[in-house]
Amino acid sequence: MAVVDAEGLLRCTGPIQSDLETFDRKLSDYLRGDSPLITSLARHLLKSKGKRIRPSILFLSARAFDNYSEYAVDASLAIELIHTATLLHDDVVDDSDMRRGQETVNHKWTNLISVLMGDYLFAKASRIMGDSGSMDLVKAIASATERVSVGELRQIEESRNYSLSEEEYLEIIADKTASLFAVSCETGPILNRCRKQDRERFATLGENVGVAFQIVDDSLDFVGNAEVTGKEPGNDLLNGKVTLPLIYSLRRVSEASRKEIIASLHSSNGCESFQKVHDFVAENGGIDYACKRAEELCQKGLDSVLPAHSSIYYDSLTDLVRYTVTRAS
């Protein structure tokens, strides 16, 4: 992660550093010692911690609205383990060799080990959820996990479907990515047995921020710096992933221009094809439109939990939400 990106995230999460330290310590404890291979795999995964966006938004939203509980860290661990498990499986599906600037498990070891380690993390998450004693939390996280699977399958199903609409794209990323953001924000109200309406308001916050997060992630495939993002620009595009910048740009041009760009995407000349599509998307405002939609969704998410009392936690929550649309990685 770029220094400026890391510093920006650190400012957002300053008030919950003790929560995140507890999270990291318990995560290491949960992944230690079941076998020498699992220990090696866990050590490899923990070397690249990621941004911890999901636990951060869980802690900040819970503390900002007096919904923090003793099981908040355990719930965040379950959600993060599920997220990590899906990444391990994704890397096998995509045949990826790098993630977050280091070798993927499937590349360093094997596809079989990556899949089984993902299964192991799913099992660990289930055990942690059970320890909370909240059946509502178990149901909510299980439902979110099911949505992740649906989103992943739909994304594969719609690969290279250049007729994909913006609405269909948003539905896919809502399932694939935003579902875990939604349940992260809903966790505080669930554990504090809040009214259904309050649970829904916080789920809406997470859902909108999660969709915005994925829109920005997809946009970085066009404009990101490989040294910052950990992957080469155009990788997703050339592998058939259809995202908002391209969807918006294709619907703005004539049928002839549309067919020309799609032909480039089907060609085998990777670098040249990407440059052509990149220029096309930039010229037709695809990146700007995606950024604007992400900003709108973040604001919609924040509006869903109003009114709110100003505090260090609420101010940091709003900063974290805005960080999701300004980050460089």
C-alpha positions as CSV (number, residue, x, y, z in Angstrom):
1,M,0.0,0.0,0.0
2,A,1.3,3.5,-0.8
3,V,2.5,5.5,2.2
4,V,-0.2,8.1,1.7
5,D,-2.8,5.5,1.5
6,A,-1.6,3.8,4.7
7,E,-1.4,7.1,6.6
8,G,-4.9,8.0,5.4
9,L,-6.3,4.7,6.7
10,L,-4.4,5.0,10.0
11,R,-6.0,8.4,10.6
12,C,-9.4,7.0,10.0
13,T,-8.9,4.1,12.4
14,G,-7.0,5.9,15.2
15,P,-9.7,5.8,17.8
16,I,-10.1,2.0,17.4
17,Q,-6.4,1.0,17.3
18,S,-6.9,-1.0,20.6
19,D,-9.8,-2.9,19.0
20,L,-7.7,-3.7,15.9
21,E,-4.7,-4.8,18.0
22,T,-7.0,-7.2,19.9
23,F,-8.4,-8.3,16.6
24,D,-4.8,-9.0,15.2
25,R,-3.8,-10.8,18.4
26,K,-6.8,-13.1,18.5
27,L,-6.5,-13.8,14.7
28,S,-3.0,-15.0,15.2
29,D,-4.1,-17.2,18.1
30,Y,-7.0,-18.7,16.1
31,L,-4.7,-19.6,13.2
32,R,-1.8,-21.0,15.3
33,G,-0.9,-24.6,15.9
34,D,-3.4,-27.0,14.3
35,S,-0.6,-28.4,12.1
36,P,2.8,-27.3,10.8
37,L,1.3,-26.7,7.3
38,I,-1.5,-24.6,8.7
39,T,0.9,-22.6,10.8
40,S,3.1,-21.9,7.7
41,L,0.0,-20.9,5.7
42,A,-1.3,-18.7,8.5
43,R,2.1,-17.0,8.8
44,H,2.1,-16.3,5.1
45,L,-1.4,-14.9,5.2
46,L,-0.7,-12.7,8.2
47,K,2.4,-11.1,6.5
48,S,0.0,-9.2,4.3
49,K,-2.9,-8.1,6.6
50,G,-4.8,-6.1,4.1
51,K,-6.7,-2.9,5.0
52,R,-8.9,-4.4,7.7
53,I,-11.8,-2.4,6.3
54,R,-14.5,-4.7,7.5
55,P,-13.4,-4.9,11.2
56,S,-12.7,-1.2,11.1
57,I,-16.2,-0.3,9.9
58,L,-17.7,-2.8,12.4
59,F,-15.8,-1.2,15.4
60,L,-16.4,2.4,14.3
61,S,-20.1,2.0,13.6
62,A,-20.7,0.1,16.8
63,R,-18.8,2.5,19.0
64,A,-20.2,5.6,17.3
65,F,-23.8,4.5,18.1
66,D,-23.2,2.9,21.5
67,N,-23.6,-0.7,20.1
68,Y,-20.2,-2.1,21.0
69,S,-20.3,-5.4,22.9
70,E,-17.8,-7.9,24.2
71,Y,-18.4,-10.1,21.2
72,A,-17.6,-7.4,18.6
73,V,-14.1,-8.6,18.1
74,D,-15.1,-12.3,17.7
75,A,-17.8,-11.3,15.2
76,S,-15.3,-9.3,13.2
77,L,-12.9,-12.2,13.2
78,A,-15.5,-14.5,11.8
79,I,-16.4,-12.1,9.0
80,E,-12.7,-11.5,8.2
81,L,-12.0,-15.2,8.1
82,I,-14.8,-15.7,5.7
83,H,-13.5,-12.9,3.5
84,T,-10.0,-14.4,3.5
85,A,-11.4,-17.8,2.6
86,T,-13.2,-16.4,-0.4
87,L,-10.0,-14.7,-1.5
88,L,-8.1,-18.1,-1.3
89,H,-10.8,-19.7,-3.5
90,D,-10.8,-16.7,-5.8
91,D,-7.1,-17.0,-6.4
92,V,-7.6,-20.6,-7.5
93,V,-10.5,-19.7,-9.9
94,D,-8.5,-16.8,-11.4
95,D,-5.2,-18.7,-11.4
96,S,-3.6,-15.7,-9.6
97,D,0.0,-15.7,-8.6
98,M,0.1,-12.4,-6.6
99,R,-2.2,-10.7,-4.1
100,R,-1.3,-7.6,-1.9
101,G,2.2,-7.7,-3.3
102,Q,3.1,-11.2,-2.3
103,E,2.7,-14.7,-3.7
104,T,-0.8,-16.3,-3.5
105,V,-1.2,-19.5,-1.5
106,N,-2.1,-21.4,-4.7
107,H,1.1,-20.2,-6.4
108,K,3.4,-20.7,-3.4
109,W,1.9,-24.1,-2.5
110,T,-0.9,-25.7,-4.7
111,N,-4.5,-25.1,-5.7
112,L,-5.5,-28.0,-3.5
113,I,-3.9,-26.5,-0.4
114,S,-5.4,-23.1,-1.2
115,V,-8.9,-24.6,-1.5
116,L,-8.5,-26.6,1.7
117,M,-7.1,-23.7,3.7
118,G,-10.2,-21.7,2.6
119,D,-12.4,-24.5,3.8
120,Y,-10.5,-24.5,7.1
121,L,-11.1,-20.7,7.5
122,F,-14.8,-21.1,6.8
123,A,-14.9,-23.8,9.6
124,K,-13.0,-21.6,12.0
125,A,-15.5,-18.7,11.3
126,S,-18.4,-21.0,12.0
127,R,-17.0,-22.0,15.3
128,I,-16.4,-18.4,16.3
129,M,-19.9,-17.4,15.4
130,G,-21.3,-20.2,17.6
131,D,-19.3,-18.9,20.6
132,S,-21.2,-15.5,20.4
133,G,-24.4,-17.2,21.6
134,S,-26.4,-15.1,19.2
135,M,-28.4,-17.1,16.7
136,D,-29.4,-13.8,15.0
137,L,-25.7,-13.1,14.4
138,V,-25.1,-16.6,13.1
139,K,-28.0,-16.3,10.7
140,A,-26.9,-12.9,9.5
141,I,-23.3,-13.9,8.8
142,A,-24.4,-17.2,7.2
143,S,-26.8,-15.3,4.9
144,A,-24.0,-12.8,4.0
145,T,-21.7,-15.8,3.2
146,E,-24.4,-17.3,0.9
147,R,-24.7,-14.0,-0.9
148,V,-20.9,-13.9,-1.5
149,S,-21.1,-17.3,-3.2
150,V,-24.0,-16.2,-5.3
151,G,-22.1,-13.0,-6.4
152,E,-19.0,-15.0,-7.2
153,L,-21.0,-17.4,-9.4
154,R,-22.9,-14.7,-11.1
155,Q,-19.6,-12.9,-11.9
156,I,-18.3,-16.0,-13.5
157,E,-21.5,-16.5,-15.4
158,E,-21.4,-12.9,-16.7
159,S,-17.8,-13.0,-17.7
160,R,-17.3,-11.3,-21.1
161,N,-21.0,-10.4,-21.2
162,Y,-20.5,-6.9,-22.6
163,S,-24.3,-6.4,-22.7
164,L,-24.3,-6.5,-18.9
165,S,-26.3,-3.5,-17.5
166,E,-25.3,-1.2,-14.7
167,E,-28.1,-2.6,-12.5
168,E,-27.0,-6.2,-13.0
169,Y,-23.4,-5.2,-12.3
170,L,-24.4,-3.5,-9.0
171,E,-26.5,-6.6,-8.0
172,I,-23.4,-8.8,-8.5
173,I,-21.0,-6.7,-6.5
174,A,-23.7,-6.1,-3.8
175,D,-23.7,-9.9,-3.2
176,K,-20.0,-10.5,-3.8
177,T,-18.5,-7.7,-1.8
178,A,-21.1,-5.5,0.0
179,S,-22.8,-8.4,1.8
180,L,-19.9,-8.7,4.3
181,F,-19.8,-4.9,4.7
182,A,-23.5,-4.9,5.5
183,V,-23.3,-7.6,8.1
184,S,-20.2,-5.9,9.6
185,C,-22.3,-2.7,10.2
186,E,-25.3,-4.7,11.4
187,T,-23.3,-6.7,14.0
188,G,-23.4,-4.0,16.7
189,P,-27.2,-3.7,16.6
190,I,-27.6,-7.5,16.4
191,L,-25.5,-8.1,19.5
192,N,-27.3,-5.4,21.4
193,R,-30.7,-6.8,20.4
194,C,-31.8,-3.6,18.7
195,R,-35.0,-3.2,16.8
196,K,-35.2,-4.6,13.3
197,Q,-35.4,-1.1,11.9
198,D,-32.1,-0.2,13.5
199,R,-30.5,-3.3,12.2
200,E,-31.7,-2.5,8.7
201,R,-30.4,1.1,8.8
202,F,-26.9,-0.1,9.7
203,A,-27.0,-2.9,7.1
204,T,-27.9,-0.2,4.5
205,L,-24.8,1.8,5.6
206,G,-22.6,-1.2,5.0
207,E,-24.3,-2.3,1.8
208,N,-23.8,1.1,0.2
209,V,-20.2,1.5,1.4
210,G,-19.4,-2.0,0.2
211,V,-20.8,-1.4,-3.3
212,A,-18.8,1.8,-3.5
213,F,-15.7,0.0,-2.3
214,Q,-16.0,-2.5,-5.1
215,I,-16.7,0.1,-7.7
216,V,-13.4,1.9,-6.7
217,D,-11.6,-1.5,-6.7
218,D,-12.8,-2.2,-10.2
219,S,-11.8,1.3,-11.4
220,L,-8.3,0.8,-10.1
221,D,-8.0,-1.9,-12.7
222,F,-7.9,1.0,-15.2
223,V,-5.9,3.6,-13.3
224,G,-4.1,1.9,-10.5
225,N,-0.4,1.7,-10.0
226,A,0.8,-1.9,-9.9
227,E,3.4,-1.0,-7.2
228,V,0.5,0.3,-5.0
229,T,-2.3,-2.1,-5.8
230,G,-0.2,-5.2,-6.0
231,K,-1.5,-6.2,-9.4
232,E,-1.0,-5.1,-13.0
233,P,-3.6,-2.7,-14.5
234,G,-6.0,-4.4,-16.9
235,N,-5.7,-7.8,-15.4
236,D,-9.4,-8.0,-14.5
237,L,-10.5,-6.5,-17.8
238,L,-8.4,-8.9,-20.0
239,N,-9.7,-11.8,-17.9
240,G,-13.3,-10.9,-18.9
241,K,-14.5,-9.0,-15.9
242,V,-17.1,-6.5,-16.9
243,T,-17.2,-3.4,-14.6
244,L,-18.8,-0.1,-14.3
245,P,-16.3,2.1,-16.2
246,L,-16.6,-0.1,-19.2
247,I,-20.4,-0.6,-18.9
248,Y,-21.0,3.2,-18.8
249,S,-18.6,3.9,-21.7
250,L,-20.1,1.2,-24.0
251,R,-23.6,2.6,-23.6
252,R,-22.5,6.1,-24.6
253,V,-21.2,5.3,-28.1
254,S,-22.5,4.1,-31.4
255,E,-23.0,0.4,-32.2
256,A,-20.0,0.5,-34.5
257,S,-17.7,1.9,-31.8
258,R,-19.1,-0.6,-29.3
259,K,-18.3,-3.5,-31.6
260,E,-14.8,-2.3,-32.3
261,I,-14.0,-2.1,-28.5
262,I,-15.6,-5.5,-27.9
263,A,-13.5,-6.9,-30.7
264,S,-10.4,-5.5,-29.0
265,L,-11.4,-7.2,-25.8
266,H,-11.7,-10.5,-27.6
267,S,-8.3,-10.2,-29.2
268,S,-5.2,-12.0,-27.8
269,N,-3.0,-8.9,-27.8
270,G,-3.2,-8.1,-24.1
271,C,-1.2,-4.9,-23.6
272,E,-2.3,-3.3,-26.9
273,S,-6.0,-4.2,-26.2
274,F,-5.9,-2.8,-22.7
275,Q,-4.4,0.5,-23.8
276,K,-7.1,0.9,-26.5
277,V,-9.9,0.1,-24.0
278,H,-8.3,2.2,-21.3
279,D,-8.2,5.2,-23.7
280,F,-11.8,4.5,-24.8
281,V,-13.1,4.4,-21.2
282,A,-11.1,7.6,-20.2
283,E,-12.4,9.5,-23.2
284,N,-16.0,8.5,-22.6
285,G,-16.0,9.4,-18.9
286,G,-16.2,5.9,-17.5
287,I,-13.7,6.4,-14.6
288,D,-15.3,9.8,-13.6
289,Y,-18.8,8.3,-13.7
290,A,-17.7,5.3,-11.5
291,C,-16.1,7.6,-9.0
292,K,-19.2,9.8,-8.9
293,R,-21.5,6.7,-8.3
294,A,-19.2,5.5,-5.5
295,E,-19.4,8.9,-3.8
296,E,-23.2,9.0,-4.1
297,L,-23.5,5.5,-2.6
298,C,-21.2,6.4,0.3
299,Q,-23.3,9.5,1.1
300,K,-26.4,7.4,0.8
301,G,-25.0,5.0,3.3
302,L,-24.1,7.7,5.8
303,D,-27.5,9.3,5.5
304,S,-29.1,6.0,6.4
305,V,-27.9,6.2,10.0
306,L,-28.8,9.8,10.6
307,P,-29.3,11.5,13.0
308,A,-25.9,11.0,14.7
309,H,-24.1,12.6,17.6
310,S,-20.6,13.9,16.7
311,S,-17.8,12.0,18.4
312,I,-14.3,10.8,17.6
313,Y,-15.9,7.5,16.5
314,Y,-18.5,9.0,14.2
315,D,-16.1,11.5,12.7
316,S,-13.7,8.6,12.0
317,L,-16.5,6.5,10.6
318,T,-17.3,9.3,8.1
319,D,-13.6,9.6,7.3
320,L,-13.3,5.8,6.7
321,V,-16.3,5.9,4.4
322,R,-14.8,8.7,2.4
323,Y,-11.5,6.9,2.3
324,T,-13.1,4.0,0.4
325,V,-13.6,6.3,-2.6
326,T,-10.3,8.2,-2.5
327,R,-7.9,5.3,-1.8
328,A,-5.1,4.4,-4.2
329,S,-5.1,0.6,-3.5
